[in-house]
Amino acid sequence: MSLDIDDVDREIIRMLQEDARISFKRIAEKLNLSEATIFTRVKKLLKKNVIKGFTAIVSPEKVGKNITAFVLINADPKKLHNVLEALSRMDEVYEVYDVTGSYYALAKIRTEDQSRLAKIIDDIGMVDGVISTETALVLRSVKEEVRIKI
């Protein structure tokens, strides 16, 4: 656990992860603290990047992103930084990880159909420094958790 946050901060984070629209007033009532204290603590958590932001969690299928795939990427180690940067700029690449093991990077793709996925994989393959890719198409999502347990 991070030493920069205390039990009150953890509880605030838990509540915000459960419902990011909860009011500071409601959090204050639940924790028996002032609304100003909650405001100050959330501001501090945002400044320290403990809380990265607030967003709506959207169902990909409901907005036409019916295909999810993970692309494992072999890259020239000397060009890895450029590969990671290029992947990060691609609209349909939602997550990029620098990983250990047989591959250098892992990218999570969300797109509308298989033909678009094929184009994205081709685009990844054209990035300077990419040696090869291997793609795993997601058949069904069994667990996908966006909240961090603290």
N, CA, C and O atoms as a DFTB+ gen file, in Angstrom:
600 C
 N C O
     1  1       0.828      -1.197       0.000
     2  2       0.000       0.000       0.000
     3  2       0.867       1.253       0.000
     4  3       1.957       1.294       0.571
     5  1       0.342       2.252      -0.655
     6  2       1.050       3.515      -0.709
     7  2       1.025       4.177       0.664
     8  3       0.001       4.184       1.348
     9  1       2.150       4.722       1.047
    10  2       2.227       5.423       2.326
    11  2       1.665       6.840       2.227
    12  3       1.497       7.515       3.243
    13  1       1.374       7.294       1.001
    14  2       0.883       8.657       0.793
    15  2      -0.606       8.810       1.070
    16  3      -1.109       9.932       1.131
    17  1      -1.319       7.697       1.238
    18  2      -2.759       7.793       1.481
    19  2      -3.107       7.068       2.771
    20  3      -2.508       6.048       3.110
    21  1      -4.076       7.608       3.476
    22  2      -4.499       7.000       4.733
    23  2      -5.843       6.297       4.551
    24  3      -6.353       6.196       3.435
    25  1      -6.406       5.817       5.646
    26  2      -7.665       5.063       5.579
    27  2      -8.825       5.917       5.057
    28  3      -9.693       5.411       4.347
    29  1      -8.843       7.188       5.399
    30  2      -9.903       8.079       4.909
    31  2      -9.784       8.224       3.394
    32  3     -10.782       8.140       2.677
    33  1      -8.562       8.442       2.909
    34  2      -8.352       8.527       1.462
    35  2      -8.805       7.235       0.775
    36  3      -9.459       7.279      -0.268
    37  1      -8.460       6.103       1.356
    38  2      -8.849       4.814       0.771
    39  2     -10.380       4.691       0.687
    40  3     -10.920       4.191      -0.300
    41  1     -11.048       5.144       1.717
    42  2     -12.509       5.059       1.725
    43  2     -13.110       6.005       0.687
    44  3     -14.074       5.651       0.009
    45  1     -12.551       7.191       0.563
    46  2     -13.001       8.130      -0.469
    47  2     -12.820       7.499      -1.845
    48  3     -13.726       7.545      -2.677
    49  1     -11.654       6.912      -2.083
    50  2     -11.371       6.265      -3.368
    51  2     -12.362       5.124      -3.627
    52  3     -12.884       4.997      -4.734
    53  1     -12.617       4.307      -2.624
    54  2     -13.579       3.200      -2.781
    55  2     -14.953       3.718      -3.201
    56  3     -15.585       3.173      -4.106
    57  1     -15.404       4.776      -2.530
    58  2     -16.721       5.336      -2.846
    59  2     -16.757       5.915      -4.257
    60  3     -17.731       5.723      -4.985
    61  1     -15.705       6.619      -4.641
    62  2     -15.662       7.218      -5.978
    63  2     -15.568       6.148      -7.070
    64  3     -16.112       6.327      -8.160
    65  1     -14.884       5.046      -6.786
    66  2     -14.820       3.961      -7.761
    67  2     -16.176       3.276      -7.904
    68  3     -16.541       2.819      -8.987
    69  1     -16.903       3.212      -6.820
    70  2     -18.234       2.605      -6.859
    71  2     -19.215       3.489      -7.630
    72  3     -20.041       2.997      -8.399
    73  1     -19.110       4.810      -7.410
    74  2     -19.990       5.761      -8.089
    75  2     -19.270       7.101      -8.194
    76  3     -19.252       7.880      -7.242
    77  1     -18.680       7.361      -9.350
    78  2     -17.910       8.598      -9.540
    79  2     -18.785       9.845      -9.485
    80  3     -18.277      10.962      -9.392
    81  1     -20.112       9.651      -9.543
    82  2     -21.021      10.803      -9.497
    83  2     -21.457      11.131      -8.069
    84  3     -22.212      12.081      -7.862
    85  1     -20.996      10.367      -7.087
    86  2     -21.381      10.642      -5.708
    87  2     -20.898      12.042      -5.318
    88  3     -19.787      12.446      -5.661
    89  1     -21.730      12.753      -4.617
    90  2     -21.367      14.127      -4.239
    91  2     -20.391      14.117      -3.067
    92  3     -20.366      13.193      -2.253
    93  1     -19.592      15.172      -3.013
    94  2     -18.688      15.314      -1.869
    95  2     -19.495      15.412      -0.575
    96  3     -19.055      14.948       0.477
    97  1     -20.670      16.015      -0.664
    98  2     -21.546      16.124       0.509
    99  2     -21.920      14.734       1.016
   100  3     -21.884      14.476       2.219
   101  1     -22.280      13.837       0.093
   102  2     -22.684      12.474       0.484
   103  2     -21.501      11.704       1.071
   104  3     -21.659      10.978       2.053
   105  1     -20.319      11.860       0.473
   106  2     -19.113      11.204       1.017
   107  2     -18.853      11.732       2.425
   108  3     -18.570      10.962       3.343
   109  1     -18.952      13.053       2.588
   110  2     -18.719      13.675       3.892
   111  2     -19.682      13.127       4.940
   112  3     -19.281      12.844       6.069
   113  1     -20.949      12.977       4.566
   114  2     -21.939      12.427       5.496
   115  2     -21.579      11.005       5.897
   116  3     -21.637      10.657       7.076
   117  1     -21.212      10.193       4.933
   118  2     -20.883       8.790       5.218
   119  2     -19.642       8.649       6.092
   120  3     -19.553       7.729       6.904
   121  1     -18.679       9.567       5.924
   122  2     -17.432       9.491       6.682
   123  2     -17.416      10.394       7.912
   124  3     -16.429      10.436       8.647
   125  1     -18.517      11.118       8.131
   126  2     -18.627      12.024       9.267
   127  2     -17.516      13.082       9.255
   128  3     -16.882      13.372      10.269
   129  1     -17.316      13.638       8.061
   130  2     -16.322      14.688       7.869
   131  2     -16.998      15.867       7.174
   132  3     -18.143      15.760       6.734
   133  1     -16.293      16.983       7.076
   134  2     -16.869      18.139       6.385
   135  2     -16.712      17.975       4.873
   136  3     -15.818      17.279       4.393
   137  1     -17.594      18.627       4.152
   138  2     -17.524      18.615       2.690
   139  2     -16.214      19.253       2.217
   140  3     -15.632      18.817       1.223
   141  1     -15.758      20.276       2.923
   142  2     -14.495      20.941       2.577
   143  2     -13.315      19.981       2.718
   144  3     -12.388      20.005       1.909
   145  1     -13.356      19.133       3.755
   146  2     -12.291      18.140       3.947
   147  2     -12.260      17.157       2.781
   148  3     -11.189      16.817       2.277
   149  1     -13.432      16.704       2.357
   150  2     -13.507      15.767       1.234
   151  2     -12.982      16.437      -0.027
   152  3     -12.192      15.844      -0.761
   153  1     -13.410      17.656      -0.280
   154  2     -12.946      18.409      -1.449
   155  2     -11.421      18.513      -1.454
   156  3     -10.780      18.271      -2.476
   157  1     -10.845      18.875      -0.308
   158  2      -9.392      19.041      -0.194
   159  2      -8.670      17.721      -0.428
   160  3      -7.654      17.670      -1.120
   161  1      -9.204      16.659       0.155
   162  2      -8.561      15.347      -0.008
   163  2      -8.646      14.857      -1.457
   164  3      -7.670      14.318      -1.980
   165  1      -9.780      15.034      -2.102
   166  2      -9.912      14.607      -3.507
   167  2      -8.976      15.431      -4.377
   168  3      -8.329      14.894      -5.276
   169  1      -8.901      16.718      -4.117
   170  2      -7.993      17.589      -4.869
   171  2      -6.547      17.101      -4.709
   172  3      -5.788      17.073      -5.678
   173  1      -6.171      16.718      -3.489
   174  2      -4.821      16.207      -3.218
   175  2      -4.586      14.887      -3.959
   176  3      -3.517      14.674      -4.532
   177  1      -5.584      14.009      -3.944
   178  2      -5.461      12.719      -4.635
   179  2      -5.338      12.904      -6.146
   180  3      -4.620      12.154      -6.808
   181  1      -6.028      13.892      -6.686
   182  2      -5.905      14.211      -8.109
   183  2      -4.520      14.784      -8.417
   184  3      -3.891      14.407      -9.406
   185  1      -4.054      15.691      -7.566
   186  2      -2.748      16.316      -7.778
   187  2      -1.630      15.280      -7.730
   188  3      -0.680      15.361      -8.509
   189  1      -1.731      14.305      -6.825
   190  2      -0.716      13.251      -6.700
   191  2      -0.903      12.143      -7.738
   192  3      -0.130      11.186      -7.785
   193  1      -1.943      12.287      -8.573
   194  2      -2.255      11.302      -9.618
   195  2      -2.640       9.937      -9.048
   196  3      -2.541       8.921      -9.735
   197  1      -3.084       9.922      -7.779
   198  2      -3.650       8.697      -7.208
   199  2      -4.982       8.445      -7.906
   200  3      -5.275       7.326      -8.326
   201  1      -5.783       9.502      -8.023
   202  2      -6.989       9.473      -8.856
   203  2      -6.590      10.139     -10.162
   204  3      -6.192      11.304     -10.181
   205  1      -6.699       9.387     -11.259
   206  2      -6.257       9.901     -12.558
   207  2      -7.337      10.725     -13.245
   208  3      -7.034      11.528     -14.127
   209  1      -8.580      10.538     -12.854
   210  2      -9.672      11.286     -13.461
   211  2     -10.989      10.596     -13.191
   212  3     -11.050       9.601     -12.468
   213  1     -12.043      11.134     -13.777
   214  2     -13.382      10.597     -13.612
   215  2     -13.966      10.358     -14.992
   216  3     -13.825      11.194     -15.885
   217  1     -14.624       9.216     -15.170
   218  2     -15.156       8.899     -16.488
   219  2     -16.359       7.968     -16.370
   220  3     -16.572       7.325     -15.342
   221  1     -17.132       7.912     -17.439
   222  2     -18.225       6.940     -17.523
   223  2     -17.656       5.634     -18.070
   224  3     -16.804       5.656     -18.959
   225  1     -18.108       4.520     -17.559
   226  2     -17.683       3.220     -18.067
   227  2     -18.708       2.792     -19.104
   228  3     -19.877       2.571     -18.787
   229  1     -18.256       2.678     -20.348
   230  2     -19.131       2.424     -21.486
   231  2     -19.023       0.967     -21.910
   232  3     -17.928       0.403     -21.937
   233  1     -20.139       0.366     -22.237
   234  2     -20.152      -0.990     -22.785
   235  2     -19.685      -0.921     -24.234
   236  3     -20.374      -0.327     -25.064
   237  1     -18.523      -1.517     -24.569
   238  2     -17.995      -1.409     -25.938
   239  2     -18.987      -1.884     -27.007
   240  3     -19.118      -1.253     -28.056
   241  1     -19.674      -2.982     -26.745
   242  2     -20.608      -3.536     -27.727
   243  2     -21.766      -2.581     -28.012
   244  3     -22.274      -2.541     -29.132
   245  1     -22.179      -1.821     -27.017
   246  2     -23.309      -0.892     -27.178
   247  2     -22.953       0.313     -28.039
   248  3     -23.838       1.039     -28.491
   249  1     -21.649       0.527     -28.267
   250  2     -21.218       1.646     -29.103
   251  2     -20.473       1.155     -30.352
   252  3     -19.698       1.892     -30.962
   253  1     -20.728      -0.111     -30.715
   254  2     -20.203      -0.631     -31.972
   255  2     -18.808      -1.205     -31.937
   256  3     -18.268      -1.560     -32.985
   257  1     -18.209      -1.309     -30.775
   258  2     -16.875      -1.914     -30.657
   259  2     -17.057      -3.388     -30.287
   260  3     -16.862      -3.784     -29.138
   261  1     -17.433      -4.184     -31.280
   262  2     -17.809      -5.580     -31.060
   263  2     -16.632      -6.541     -30.995
   264  3     -16.787      -7.681     -30.555
   265  1     -15.464      -6.098     -31.426
   266  2     -14.285      -6.958     -31.464
   267  2     -13.255      -6.444     -30.463
   268  3     -12.917      -5.260     -30.449
   269  1     -12.763      -7.357     -29.626
   270  2     -11.649      -7.064     -28.735
   271  2     -10.557      -8.069     -29.052
   272  3     -10.824      -9.261     -29.209
   273  1      -9.336      -7.589     -29.144
   274  2      -8.199      -8.466     -29.407
   275  2      -6.983      -7.946     -28.657
   276  3      -6.872      -6.759     -28.352
   277  1      -6.081      -8.867     -28.372
   278  2      -4.801      -8.509     -27.789
   279  2      -3.730      -8.836     -28.816
   280  3      -3.700      -9.934     -29.372
   281  1      -2.857      -7.879     -29.060
   282  2      -1.786      -8.073     -30.027
   283  2      -0.458      -8.088     -29.266
   284  3      -0.089      -7.122     -28.598
   285  1       0.240      -9.207     -29.388
   286  2       1.575      -9.354     -28.810
   287  2       2.571      -8.916     -29.875
   288  3       2.457      -9.309     -31.036
   289  1       3.542      -8.107     -29.484
   290  2       4.421      -7.474     -30.458
   291  2       5.882      -7.768     -30.148
   292  3       6.362      -7.520     -29.042
   293  1       6.586      -8.308     -31.156
   294  2       8.045      -8.418     -31.102
   295  2       8.597      -7.181     -31.766
   296  3       8.125      -6.770     -32.826
   297  1       9.594      -6.588     -31.145
   298  2      10.140      -5.338     -31.668
   299  2      11.654      -5.332     -31.564
   300  3      12.250      -6.060     -30.770
   301  1      12.251      -4.496     -32.382
   302  2      13.682      -4.236     -32.282
   303  2      13.887      -3.472     -30.968
   304  3      13.327      -2.389     -30.796
   305  1      14.680      -4.020     -30.041
   306  2      14.855      -3.349     -28.741
   307  2      15.322      -1.898     -28.861
   308  3      14.991      -1.066     -28.016
   309  1      16.083      -1.597     -29.902
   310  2      16.586      -0.234     -30.079
   311  2      15.483       0.732     -30.513
   312  3      15.634       1.947     -30.391
   313  1      14.376       0.187     -31.020
   314  2      13.278       1.020     -31.499
   315  2      12.009       0.855     -30.658
   316  3      10.941       1.345     -31.026
   317  1      12.140       0.159     -29.526
   318  2      10.961      -0.136     -28.702
   319  2      10.238       1.130     -28.258
   320  3       9.009       1.183     -28.302
   321  1      10.968       2.132     -27.838
   322  2      10.328       3.372     -27.385
   323  2       9.458       3.958     -28.497
   324  3       8.331       4.385     -28.246
   325  1       9.972       3.979     -29.707
   326  2       9.208       4.504     -30.835
   327  2       7.986       3.639     -31.131
   328  3       6.924       4.162     -31.469
   329  1       8.130       2.318     -31.008
   330  2       7.003       1.406     -31.220
   331  2       5.911       1.686     -30.196
   332  3       4.736       1.787     -30.549
   333  1       6.293       1.809     -28.937
   334  2       5.312       2.075     -27.874
   335  2       4.609       3.414     -28.102
   336  3       3.398       3.520     -27.904
   337  1       5.351       4.419     -28.510
   338  2       4.763       5.736     -28.799
   339  2       3.781       5.650     -29.960
   340  3       2.689       6.215     -29.890
   341  1       4.157       4.947     -31.030
   342  2       3.279       4.808     -32.199
   343  2       1.997       4.072     -31.828
   344  3       0.909       4.470     -32.244
   345  1       2.120       3.008     -31.053
   346  2       0.935       2.261     -30.602
   347  2       0.022       3.153     -29.771
   348  3      -1.200       3.100     -29.913
   349  1       0.604       3.961     -28.916
   350  2      -0.171       4.841     -28.032
   351  2      -0.971       5.881     -28.799
   352  3      -1.983       6.372     -28.300
   353  1      -0.535       6.221     -29.997
   354  2      -1.237       7.225     -30.807
   355  2      -2.369       6.629     -31.645
   356  3      -3.157       7.379     -32.221
   357  1      -2.468       5.314     -31.727
   358  2      -3.503       4.683     -32.551
   359  2      -4.843       4.709     -31.824
   360  3      -4.943       4.266     -30.680
   361  1      -5.873       5.229     -32.492
   362  2      -7.190       5.417     -31.868
   363  2      -7.802       4.131     -31.326
   364  3      -8.378       4.143     -30.238
   365  1      -7.694       3.043     -32.043
   366  2      -8.372       1.817     -31.618
   367  2      -7.497       0.923     -30.739
   368  3      -7.881      -0.198     -30.406
   369  1      -6.329       1.425     -30.370
   370  2      -5.482       0.765     -29.380
   371  2      -5.818       1.423     -28.046
   372  3      -5.526       2.600     -27.835
   373  1      -6.431       0.657     -27.149
   374  2      -6.922       1.211     -25.885
   375  2      -5.941       1.080     -24.741
   376  3      -5.971       1.875     -23.801
   377  1      -5.075       0.090     -24.808
   378  2      -4.075      -0.100     -23.765
   379  2      -2.793      -0.576     -24.419
   380  3      -2.824      -1.359     -25.368
   381  1      -1.667      -0.101     -23.909
   382  2      -0.354      -0.526     -24.393
   383  2       0.508      -0.810     -23.176
   384  3       0.587      -0.006     -22.246
   385  1       1.159      -1.982     -23.199
   386  2       2.019      -2.381     -22.095
   387  2       3.391      -2.772     -22.622
   388  3       3.501      -3.464     -23.634
   389  1       4.422      -2.333     -21.942
   390  2       5.794      -2.773     -22.149
   391  2       5.934      -3.984     -21.227
   392  3       5.826      -3.842     -20.009
   393  1       6.174      -5.173     -21.789
   394  2       6.105      -6.403     -21.005
   395  2       7.401      -7.201     -21.059
   396  3       8.272      -6.956     -21.894
   397  1       7.505      -8.161     -20.145
   398  2       8.624      -9.094     -20.149
   399  2       8.199     -10.376     -20.853
   400  3       7.017     -10.579     -21.128
   401  1       9.156     -11.227     -21.139
   402  2       8.841     -12.514     -21.754
   403  2       9.234     -12.551     -23.214
   404  3      10.169     -11.869     -23.634
   405  1       8.520     -13.345     -23.979
   406  2       8.849     -13.560     -25.388
   407  2       8.520     -12.365     -26.273
   408  3       9.025     -12.266     -27.391
   409  1       7.688     -11.468     -25.791
   410  2       7.277     -10.301     -26.569
   411  2       7.716      -9.038     -25.853
   412  3       8.004      -9.056     -24.657
   413  1       7.765      -7.950     -26.593
   414  2       8.192      -6.673     -26.038
   415  2       7.027      -5.792     -25.623
   416  3       7.165      -4.944     -24.742
   417  1       5.870      -5.992     -26.264
   418  2       4.725      -5.129     -25.968
   419  2       3.430      -5.910     -26.140
   420  3       3.375      -6.920     -26.841
   421  1       2.401      -5.416     -25.483
   422  2       1.055      -5.978     -25.571
   423  2       0.102      -4.815     -25.775
   424  3       0.158      -3.818     -25.055
   425  1      -0.781      -4.950     -26.771
   426  2      -1.745      -3.883     -27.059
   427  2      -3.160      -4.457     -27.035
   428  3      -3.408      -5.540     -27.565
   429  1      -4.077      -3.727     -26.421
   430  2      -5.488      -4.113     -26.400
   431  2      -6.215      -3.281     -27.452
   432  3      -6.169      -2.051     -27.445
   433  1      -6.884      -3.992     -28.354
   434  2      -7.587      -3.356     -29.468
   435  2      -9.085      -3.525     -29.275
   436  3      -9.550      -4.592     -28.874
   437  1      -9.834      -2.478     -29.560
   438  2     -11.297      -2.557     -29.626
   439  2     -11.703      -1.936     -30.953
   440  3     -11.299      -0.819     -31.277
   441  1     -12.516      -2.677     -31.727
   442  2     -12.929      -2.172     -33.023
   443  2     -14.268      -2.776     -33.426
   444  3     -14.817      -3.626     -32.725
   445  1     -14.785      -2.323     -34.568
   446  2     -16.148      -2.719     -34.948
   447  2     -16.261      -4.093     -35.605
   448  3     -17.264      -4.781     -35.414
   449  1     -15.252      -4.507     -36.374
   450  2     -15.378      -5.800     -37.057
   451  2     -14.010      -6.361     -37.410
   452  3     -12.982      -5.715     -37.204
   453  1     -14.018      -7.595     -37.952
   454  2     -12.761      -8.279     -38.238
   455  2     -11.969      -7.611     -39.355
   456  3     -10.739      -7.624     -39.321
   457  1     -12.640      -7.034     -40.335
   458  2     -11.893      -6.375     -41.410
   459  2     -11.152      -5.154     -40.877
   460  3     -10.023      -4.885     -41.288
   461  1     -11.775      -4.417     -39.968
   462  2     -11.098      -3.264     -39.350
   463  2      -9.954      -3.750     -38.471
   464  3      -8.894      -3.125     -38.437
   465  1     -10.153      -4.855     -37.759
   466  2      -9.083      -5.429     -36.933
   467  2      -7.889      -5.796     -37.814
   468  3      -6.744      -5.523     -37.454
   469  1      -8.152      -6.413     -38.964
   470  2      -7.072      -6.787     -39.882
   471  2      -6.279      -5.546     -40.300
   472  3      -5.051      -5.597     -40.376
   473  1      -6.964      -4.441     -40.569
   474  2      -6.301      -3.188     -40.960
   475  2      -5.434      -2.656     -39.820
   476  3      -4.316      -2.195     -40.048
   477  1      -5.946      -2.721     -38.610
   478  2      -5.186      -2.242     -37.448
   479  2      -3.931      -3.092     -37.259
   480  3      -2.847      -2.561     -37.014
   481  1      -4.079      -4.401     -37.375
   482  2      -2.919      -5.300     -37.242
   483  2      -1.895      -4.999     -38.334
   484  3      -0.691      -4.989     -38.075
   485  1      -2.369      -4.756     -39.549
   486  2      -1.465      -4.360     -40.636
   487  2      -0.743      -3.061     -40.291
   488  3       0.463      -2.944     -40.506
   489  1      -1.478      -2.084     -39.755
   490  2      -0.880      -0.798     -39.374
   491  2       0.191      -0.991     -38.297
   492  3       1.249      -0.363     -38.341
   493  1      -0.096      -1.865     -37.332
   494  2       0.887      -2.144     -36.279
   495  2       2.135      -2.767     -36.904
   496  3       3.259      -2.399     -36.562
   497  1       1.932      -3.701     -37.813
   498  2       3.058      -4.357     -38.472
   499  2       3.925      -3.408     -39.273
   500  3       5.103      -3.687     -39.497
   501  1       3.362      -2.288     -39.708
   502  2       4.095      -1.302     -40.507
   503  2       4.878      -0.305     -39.649
   504  3       5.670       0.475     -40.178
   505  1       4.666      -0.323     -38.352
   506  2       5.382       0.600     -37.467
   507  2       6.867       0.259     -37.501
   508  3       7.253      -0.899     -37.342
   509  1       7.691       1.276     -37.708
   510  2       9.141       1.079     -37.735
   511  2       9.614       0.495     -36.408
   512  3       9.417       1.093     -35.350
   513  1      10.233      -0.665     -36.477
   514  2      10.725      -1.334     -35.273
   515  2       9.938      -2.579     -34.915
   516  3      10.417      -3.404     -34.137
   517  1       8.718      -2.739     -35.474
   518  2       7.940      -3.945     -35.210
   519  2       8.497      -5.067     -36.079
   520  3       8.609      -4.926     -37.296
   521  1       8.844      -6.175     -35.445
   522  2       9.394      -7.337     -36.144
   523  2       8.281      -8.307     -36.515
   524  3       8.221      -8.793     -37.644
   525  1       7.391      -8.589     -35.547
   526  2       6.276      -9.499     -35.804
   527  2       5.193      -9.274     -34.762
   528  3       5.420      -8.648     -33.726
   529  1       4.007      -9.801     -35.060
   530  2       2.892      -9.711     -34.119
   531  2       2.202     -11.061     -34.023
   532  3       2.297     -11.890     -34.929
   533  1       1.515     -11.266     -32.927
   534  2       0.635     -12.421     -32.743
   535  2      -0.640     -11.885     -32.111
   536  3      -0.587     -11.143     -31.131
   537  1      -1.778     -12.256     -32.665
   538  2      -3.047     -11.699     -32.208
   539  2      -3.915     -12.765     -31.564
   540  3      -4.061     -13.870     -32.086
   541  1      -4.486     -12.416     -30.425
   542  2      -5.461     -13.264     -29.745
   543  2      -6.802     -12.541     -29.787
   544  3      -6.950     -11.468     -29.202
   545  1      -7.770     -13.121     -30.469
   546  2      -9.112     -12.562     -30.565
   547  2      -9.914     -13.001     -29.343
   548  3      -9.964     -14.189     -29.026
   549  1     -10.535     -12.054     -28.664
   550  2     -11.328     -12.364     -27.477
   551  2     -12.667     -12.953     -27.926
   552  3     -13.399     -12.327     -28.693
   553  1     -12.985     -14.158     -27.445
   554  2     -14.257     -14.803     -27.762
   555  2     -15.361     -14.310     -26.833
   556  3     -16.494     -14.096     -27.265
   557  1     -15.030     -14.133     -25.570
   558  2     -15.968     -13.575     -24.587
   559  2     -15.165     -13.033     -23.420
   560  3     -14.085     -13.530     -23.100
   561  1     -15.698     -12.029     -22.809
   562  2     -15.052     -11.431     -21.649
   563  2     -15.644     -12.066     -20.400
   564  3     -16.840     -11.939     -20.138
   565  1     -14.812     -12.741     -19.640
   566  2     -15.259     -13.417     -18.427
   567  2     -15.185     -12.474     -17.230
   568  3     -16.071     -12.476     -16.375
   569  1     -14.139     -11.679     -17.174
   570  2     -13.990     -10.681     -16.103
   571  2     -13.204      -9.507     -16.646
   572  3     -12.144      -9.676     -17.249
   573  1     -13.726      -8.338     -16.429
   574  2     -13.048      -7.116     -16.820
   575  2     -13.364      -6.093     -15.735
   576  3     -14.475      -5.568     -15.667
   577  1     -12.390      -5.820     -14.901
   578  2     -12.596      -4.948     -13.751
   579  2     -11.822      -3.646     -13.946
   580  3     -10.621      -3.675     -14.217
   581  1     -12.482      -2.537     -13.813
   582  2     -11.817      -1.241     -13.947
   583  2     -11.461      -0.642     -12.583
   584  3     -10.627       0.259     -12.493
   585  1     -12.095      -1.146     -11.533
   586  2     -11.800      -0.624     -10.191
   587  2     -10.544      -1.297      -9.643
   588  3     -10.283      -2.469      -9.915
   589  1      -9.780      -0.545      -8.876
   590  2      -8.595      -1.046      -8.214
   591  2      -8.959      -1.314      -6.757
   592  3      -9.428      -0.422      -6.050
   593  1      -8.741      -2.539      -6.321
   594  2      -9.036      -2.878      -4.919
   595  2      -7.939      -2.318      -4.019
   596  3      -6.756      -2.603      -4.207
   597  1      -8.349      -1.519      -3.042
   598  2      -7.368      -0.936      -2.121
   599  2      -7.762      -1.218      -0.680
   600  3      -7.059      -0.808       0.243
